Amino acid sequence: MPEAFSEAPAPGDHRLGFQTLDRELPPASLPVEGRLPSWLAGTLLRTGPAKFEVGSRSYNHWFDGLAMLHRFAFADGAVTYANRFLASRNYLAARDTGQMAYSEFATDPCRSLFKRIATSFVPPKFGENANVNIMQAGDEFLALTESPLPVVFDPGTLETLGVGPPAPGQMTTAHPHRAPRSGELVSYATRFGPFTTYRVYAQDEHTKRRRVIARLPAQLPSYMHSFAITERHIVLVEFPFVVTPVTIPLSGRPLIANYHWKPRYGTRFRVLDLHTGKTRVTCQGEPFFAFHHVNAYERGDEIILDLCGYDDAGIVGALYLDRLRTGEVHLPQAQLRRYRLRLSGGDVTREPLPDVSLELPRIDYDRRNGRPYRYVYGTGSQGDGGFADRITKVDVEGGASTAWSEPGTYPGEPVFVRTPGTEREDAGVLLSVVLDAAAGTSFLLALDATDLTEIARARVPHHIPVGLHGSYFPGLA
């Protein structure tokens, strides 16, 4: 396993973002430079890896780090901040025993051969290290990861309250969608076994009742981090980064290490009817990989699908900690891509979009999810393979793009918050947690979503490790 830092990263070094944060703070006011809009009254909740070592051992991958919740609450132009470890079984075992007791994305605490044989067709024992995303379901706030157990927490105190209903499989997505018309929560899970299936399902967020939309056979299941939804359809994009299920329990390797890049299979697009679950069409496309979809919508007899694509799955290996903790990183860069899927059948076609580096994409989700849209925001780099050092806005219709950057800083996912009472799609504020490596701390950045000019920033008294996703909840005090 990679070793922990022997000394603190140098000032200005991106590696600060992969250094453990053990400090937890109760709610405290942050000094604000600039002026936050008075209408910004709500809470930004985020999760992400924060503890990368347990005892003398280090986790292998960025995605393995133990989850920490972060809370930024806004009112009357002021902002308070608090953070707290998610009290998952993974974290509690690490804290109380000093041991890694549960498998993570790319770290397995040495299961015995006997246990692997005795649990044939069952992946390693996962806890609920929900370090990927945050969502609200009814009156519950959930932290999510790709293991099947969501974690319920109090959005005011950040106290962990328990776990929610498990997904119907051993591996799921941390990016469920709200169906654009019904408002149901839609998701899927991979159920490994002699006959592996993808189980696509919808859930009423208030009653918790579920309906199975589809069960799809998956002989060589793909690693799919997210999916796309339109007003009438679900699209599962099966990249040729696949696993032979029978090998998982016997390999002795962490789960993701069992997946292999098989470009000869190309990429398969499965389009399902959102209501009936019937397969509307299955299309074939070029081999590529993606973590995140941007949006999808119907246009006549076709589906337009935008995502952040890589030429192959090399980005998964590039995010191992021993590589990220080197002085220089050379990361594959995601590019904004558009694919057109004809509902009458045939291969997908790729349509040019602005050639920019873009990851962790966000749109005006409440109004544009599953529908035509124009603007997407995300993080990116200058194209030299370095870590993300800018926030980019792209006009997917007009082709223009603009960016915010500042030397020595590394911004996280830009969360779009719409200005109340406006109809213009890009009227609002972007909220991003920025690592200021030179200062050794982080700050919350607020940008005008129209032109990416800075509105305000609020500095946190410590660094926040590079995180993944979060959401803004209006009206949440």
C-alpha positions in Angstrom: 0.0 0.0 0.0 1.2 3.6 -0.6 2.9 5.2 2.3 1.5 8.3 4.1 3.3 11.6 3.6 6.6 11.7 5.4 6.3 15.5 5.5 3.8 18.1 4.6 3.5 18.9 0.9 5.3 22.0 -0.2 3.4 25.3 -0.4 1.4 25.6 -3.7 1.4 21.8 -4.1 -1.7 20.0 -5.2 -0.8 17.1 -2.9 -2.2 19.0 0.0 -5.6 17.9 -1.3 -4.7 14.3 -0.5 -3.4 14.8 3.0 -5.6 13.6 5.8 -7.8 16.1 7.7 -8.5 14.9 11.3 -9.9 18.2 12.5 -13.7 18.5 13.1 -15.3 21.9 13.8 -18.6 22.9 15.2 -20.5 25.6 13.3 -18.4 28.8 13.1 -18.8 32.0 11.2 -16.4 32.5 8.3 -14.9 35.9 7.3 -16.4 36.9 3.9 -14.5 38.8 1.3 -16.8 40.4 -1.2 -20.6 40.2 -0.9 -22.8 37.2 -1.0 -26.3 37.8 -2.4 -28.9 38.4 0.2 -31.3 35.8 -1.5 -28.7 33.0 -0.9 -30.4 31.4 2.1 -29.8 27.7 2.4 -27.1 25.1 3.0 -24.4 23.6 0.8 -23.7 20.0 2.0 -20.7 18.1 0.6 -19.0 14.8 1.2 -15.6 13.5 0.2 -12.6 11.4 1.3 -10.8 13.0 4.2 -8.8 10.3 6.1 -6.4 8.3 3.9 -4.4 6.4 6.7 -5.5 4.0 9.3 -2.7 3.1 11.8 0.4 2.6 9.7 -1.5 1.7 6.6 -2.6 4.0 3.7 -5.6 3.4 1.5 -4.7 2.8 -2.1 -7.0 5.1 -4.0 -8.5 8.6 -3.7 -12.0 7.0 -3.7 -11.1 4.9 -0.7 -10.6 7.7 1.9 -13.0 7.8 4.8 -15.9 10.1 4.3 -16.3 13.5 5.9 -19.3 15.8 5.7 -19.0 19.6 5.2 -21.7 22.1 5.8 -21.8 25.7 4.6 -24.9 27.5 5.8 -25.9 30.9 4.3 -28.1 33.7 5.7 -28.2 37.5 5.3 -24.9 37.6 3.5 -23.1 35.5 6.1 -21.8 31.9 6.0 -21.0 29.4 8.7 -19.0 26.2 8.3 -18.9 22.9 10.1 -17.4 19.5 9.3 -17.7 16.0 10.8 -16.6 12.5 9.9 -19.4 10.2 8.7 -19.7 7.6 11.5 -19.9 4.7 9.1 -18.9 1.2 10.1 -15.7 1.7 8.2 -14.8 4.9 10.1 -15.8 3.5 13.5 -13.7 0.4 13.0 -10.7 2.5 12.0 -11.2 4.8 14.9 -11.8 2.2 17.6 -9.5 -0.6 16.5 -6.9 1.1 14.3 -7.6 -1.4 11.6 -9.1 -1.4 8.1 -12.0 -3.7 8.5 -14.0 -3.2 5.3 -13.1 -3.2 1.6 -13.1 0.0 -0.3 -13.1 0.9 -4.0 -9.4 -0.2 -4.5 -8.4 -1.4 -1.0 -9.1 -4.8 0.4 -8.0 -5.7 4.0 -6.6 -9.1 3.0 -9.6 -11.5 3.0 -8.5 -15.1 3.5 -8.9 -17.6 0.7 -11.4 -19.6 2.8 -13.6 -16.6 3.1 -13.4 -15.9 -0.6 -14.4 -19.4 -1.4 -17.2 -19.5 1.2 -18.7 -16.3 -0.2 -18.5 -17.3 -3.9 -20.1 -14.8 -6.2 -20.2 -12.2 -3.4 -17.8 -9.2 -3.7 -15.7 -8.1 -0.7 -17.5 -7.0 2.5 -18.3 -3.3 2.1 -19.4 -0.9 4.8 -21.0 2.3 4.0 -18.2 4.8 3.5 -20.4 7.3 1.7 -17.8 9.7 0.3 -19.3 10.4 -3.1 -22.6 12.3 -3.1 -25.4 13.9 -1.1 -29.1 13.9 -1.8 -32.4 14.5 -0.1 -35.2 11.8 -0.2 -38.4 13.0 1.5 -37.4 14.2 4.9 -34.1 12.3 5.0 -30.7 13.5 4.0 -28.5 10.7 2.5 -24.8 10.4 1.9 -24.1 8.0 -1.0 -21.4 5.9 -2.5 -21.3 2.9 -4.8 -21.9 0.3 -2.1 -25.6 -0.5 -1.6 -26.2 1.2 1.8 -27.0 4.9 1.9 -26.2 6.7 5.2 -28.8 8.9 6.8 -27.5 12.0 8.6 -28.8 15.1 10.3 -28.2 18.1 8.0 -27.9 20.5 10.9 -25.5 18.7 13.2 -24.0 16.3 10.6 -24.6 13.5 13.1 -24.9 10.1 11.5 -28.3 8.6 12.1 -28.1 5.1 10.5 -28.5 3.6 7.1 -31.4 3.7 4.6 -32.9 0.9 2.5 -30.2 -1.0 0.6 -30.0 -1.0 -3.2 -31.0 -4.3 -4.8 -27.4 -5.4 -5.6 -23.8 -5.3 -4.4 -22.8 -2.3 -6.4 -24.9 0.8 -7.3 -24.6 4.4 -8.4 -24.2 7.5 -6.2 -25.9 9.5 -8.8 -29.7 8.7 -8.8 -31.9 10.9 -10.9 -35.3 12.4 -10.3 -37.6 11.5 -13.1 -38.4 14.8 -14.9 -42.2 14.2 -14.9 -43.0 12.1 -11.9 -40.3 13.2 -9.5 -39.6 9.5 -8.6 -36.1 8.7 -7.6 -34.6 6.4 -10.3 -31.5 4.3 -9.9 -29.9 1.0 -10.7 -27.7 -1.6 -9.0 -25.5 -4.5 -10.3 -26.4 -7.8 -8.7 -23.5 -10.2 -9.1 -24.0 -13.9 -9.3 -24.0 -16.9 -11.7 -26.5 -14.8 -13.8 -25.5 -11.2 -13.1 -28.2 -8.5 -13.7 -28.6 -4.8 -13.7 -31.7 -3.9 -11.7 -33.2 -0.6 -12.6 -35.8 0.7 -10.1 -37.8 3.7 -9.1 -38.7 4.8 -5.6 -41.3 7.2 -4.2 -39.2 9.4 -1.9 -42.0 9.9 0.7 -43.5 6.4 1.0 -40.2 4.6 0.2 -42.1 2.2 -2.0 -40.1 0.8 -4.9 -41.0 -0.5 -8.3 -38.6 -2.6 -10.4 -38.4 -1.0 -13.8 -36.2 -3.6 -15.5 -33.9 -6.6 -14.9 -31.2 -6.7 -17.6 -28.8 -9.6 -18.0 -25.1 -8.6 -17.9 -22.7 -11.3 -18.8 -19.7 -9.0 -18.5 -21.0 -6.2 -16.3 -19.6 -2.7 -16.9 -18.3 -0.3 -14.3 -20.9 2.5 -14.7 -20.5 5.4 -12.3 -23.7 7.2 -13.5 -26.4 7.1 -16.1 -28.7 9.3 -18.1 -32.4 10.0 -18.0 -34.9 11.9 -20.2 -38.6 12.6 -19.8 -39.5 9.1 -21.2 -36.3 7.0 -21.2 -33.4 5.7 -19.2 -30.0 5.3 -20.9 -27.4 2.9 -19.5 -24.0 3.4 -21.2 -21.9 0.2 -20.8 -18.3 1.1 -21.4 -15.9 -1.7 -22.2 -14.4 -1.6 -18.7 -15.8 -4.9 -17.6 -15.5 -7.8 -15.1 -16.1 -11.5 -15.2 -18.2 -11.9 -12.1 -17.0 -15.4 -11.2 -13.5 -14.1 -10.8 -14.4 -11.5 -8.1 -14.5 -13.7 -5.0 -11.5 -15.8 -5.9 -9.1 -13.1 -7.1 -8.0 -11.7 -3.8 -7.9 -8.3 -5.4 -10.0 -5.2 -4.5 -13.2 -5.0 -6.5 -12.2 -2.4 -9.1 -8.9 -4.3 -9.8 -11.0 -7.1 -11.3 -12.3 -4.8 -14.1 -10.4 -4.8 -17.4 -10.4 -2.5 -20.4 -11.7 -4.5 -23.5 -12.0 -1.9 -26.3 -12.9 -4.6 -28.8 -16.4 -4.7 -27.3 -17.0 -1.0 -28.0 -19.6 0.9 -25.9 -23.2 -0.3 -25.7 -26.1 2.2 -25.1 -29.2 0.6 -23.7 -32.3 2.7 -23.9 -35.2 1.7 -21.7 -38.8 3.0 -21.5 -38.9 4.8 -18.1 -42.4 3.6 -17.3 -42.5 0.0 -18.6 -38.8 -0.9 -18.5 -38.9 -2.4 -22.0 -35.8 -2.0 -24.0 -36.6 0.6 -26.7 -33.3 0.2 -28.6 -29.7 -0.9 -28.1 -27.0 1.0 -29.9 -23.3 0.4 -30.4 -20.6 3.1 -30.2 -16.9 3.7 -30.1 -14.9 2.4 -27.1 -14.6 5.1 -24.4 -15.1 5.6 -20.7 -16.9 8.2 -18.5 -17.6 8.8 -14.8 -20.2 11.5 -15.3 -23.1 12.2 -17.6 -24.0 15.9 -18.1 -27.6 15.6 -19.4 -29.8 13.9 -22.0 -33.0 14.8 -23.7 -35.3 13.7 -26.6 -35.3 15.5 -29.9 -37.7 14.0 -32.5 -36.8 10.4 -33.0 -33.4 10.5 -31.2 -31.9 11.1 -27.8 -29.1 13.6 -27.3 -26.7 12.5 -24.6 -23.8 14.6 -23.3 -21.1 13.4 -21.0 -17.5 13.9 -19.9 -15.6 11.2 -21.9 -12.2 9.7 -21.8 -10.6 7.7 -24.5 -10.1 4.7 -22.2 -10.4 3.8 -18.5 -6.8 4.9 -17.6 -8.2 7.7 -15.4 -9.2 5.0 -12.8 -5.6 4.0 -12.4 -4.3 7.5 -12.5 -6.3 8.4 -9.3 -4.3 6.0 -7.1 -2.9 7.9 -4.2 0.7 6.9 -4.9 0.4 8.7 -8.2 -1.6 11.7 -7.0 1.0 12.2 -4.2 3.9 12.7 -6.6 5.1 16.2 -7.3 3.7 16.1 -10.9 0.6 14.3 -12.1 -0.3 13.4 -15.6 -4.0 12.8 -15.6 -6.1 11.9 -18.6 -8.5 14.7 -19.3 -12.2 14.3 -19.8 -13.6 16.1 -22.8 -17.2 17.2 -23.3 -18.8 14.8 -25.7 -22.2 14.5 -27.4 -23.7 11.3 -28.7 -26.9 11.0 -30.8 -29.0 7.8 -30.4 -31.7 7.1 -33.0 -34.7 5.4 -31.4 -35.2 3.6 -34.7 -31.9 1.8 -34.2 -28.4 1.9 -35.7 -25.0 2.9 -34.3 -24.7 6.1 -32.3 -23.0 9.1 -33.8 -20.7 11.5 -32.1 -21.3 15.2 -32.6 -18.7 17.9 -32.0 -18.9 20.1 -28.9 -16.4 22.7 -27.6 -13.1 21.0 -27.1 -12.6 21.8 -23.4 -11.4 19.8 -20.4 -14.5 19.3 -18.2 -15.3 17.0 -15.2 -17.7 17.1 -12.3 -20.4 18.7 -14.5 -23.3 20.6 -13.1 -26.4 22.1 -14.8 -29.5 23.9 -13.7 -30.8 20.4 -12.7 -34.2 21.3 -11.3 -35.3 22.9 -14.6 -33.1 21.2 -17.2 -32.6 17.6 -16.2 -33.8 15.3 -18.9 -34.8 18.3 -21.1 -33.0 20.6 -23.6 -30.4 22.8 -22.0 -27.7 25.2 -22.9 -25.1 25.7 -20.2 -22.9 23.2 -18.3 -20.3 24.0 -15.6 -17.4 21.9 -14.4 -13.8 21.7 -13.4 -10.9 21.3 -15.8 -7.2 22.0 -16.5 -5.1 23.7 -19.1 -4.7 20.4 -21.0 -1.2 19.6 -19.7 -2.4 16.6 -17.6 -2.3 18.5 -14.4 -4.9 18.4 -11.6 -8.0 20.5 -12.1 -7.1 24.2 -11.7 -10.1 26.0 -13.2 -13.9 26.3 -13.3 -15.3 26.3 -16.8 -18.6 27.2 -18.3 -19.6 25.9 -21.7 -22.4 27.0 -24.0 -23.3 23.7 -25.7 -25.5 25.5 -28.3 -23.3 28.5 -29.1 -19.9 26.9 -28.6 -18.4 29.6 -26.4 -16.6 28.8 -23.1 -15.2 30.8 -20.3 -13.1 30.0 -17.2 -12.2 31.1 -13.7 -8.7 30.3 -12.3 -6.3 31.6 -9.8 -2.6 30.5 -9.5 -2.0 27.9 -6.8 -5.6 27.0 -6.3 -7.6 23.9 -7.2 -11.4 24.3 -7.4 -13.9 21.5 -6.7 -17.3 20.8 -8.3 -19.2 24.1 -9.1 -22.7 23.8 -7.7 -25.2 25.9 -9.5 -27.8 27.9 -7.4 -30.4 29.6 -9.5 -31.4 33.2 -8.7 -35.0 33.1 -7.5 -37.7 34.5 -9.8 -35.5 34.4 -13.0 -36.0 32.5 -16.2 -32.6 32.9 -17.8 -30.8 29.5 -17.6 -27.4 30.9 -16.4 -28.7 33.4 -13.9 -27.4 32.4 -10.5 -24.4 31.6 -8.4 -21.8 28.9 -8.6 -20.5 27.6 -5.2 -17.2 25.7 -5.2 -14.8 24.6 -2.4 -11.3 25.6 -3.5 -8.1 24.2 -2.2 -5.6 27.1 -1.7 -2.4 25.1 -1.6 -0.1 28.1 -1.2 -2.0 29.2 2.0 -2.5 25.7 3.3 -6.2 26.2 3.6 -9.4 26.1 1.6 -12.1 28.6 0.8 -15.7 28.7 -0.4 -15.9 30.5 -3.7 -19.0 32.2 -5.1 -19.0 33.1 -8.8 -21.6 34.8 -11.0 -22.8 31.9 -13.1 -23.3 34.2 -16.1 -19.7 35.4 -16.6 -17.7 33.6 -13.8 -16.7 36.8 -12.1 -16.0 36.4 -8.4 -18.7 37.6 -6.1 -17.3 36.5 -2.7 -15.1 34.0 -0.9 -15.0 32.7 2.6 -11.9 31.1 4.0 -12.0 27.9 6.1 -9.4 27.6 8.9 -8.0 24.4 7.5 -7.5 22.6 4.2 -10.4 20.5 2.9 -9.2 17.4 1.0 -10.2 17.3 -2.6 -13.8 16.1 -2.5 -16.3 14.8 -4.9 -20.0 15.9 -4.9 -22.6 17.8 -2.9 -25.8 19.7 -3.2 -27.3 23.0 -2.2 -30.6 22.9 -0.3 -32.6 26.2 -0.4 -34.3 27.2 2.8 -32.3 24.7 4.9 -31.0 26.6 7.9 
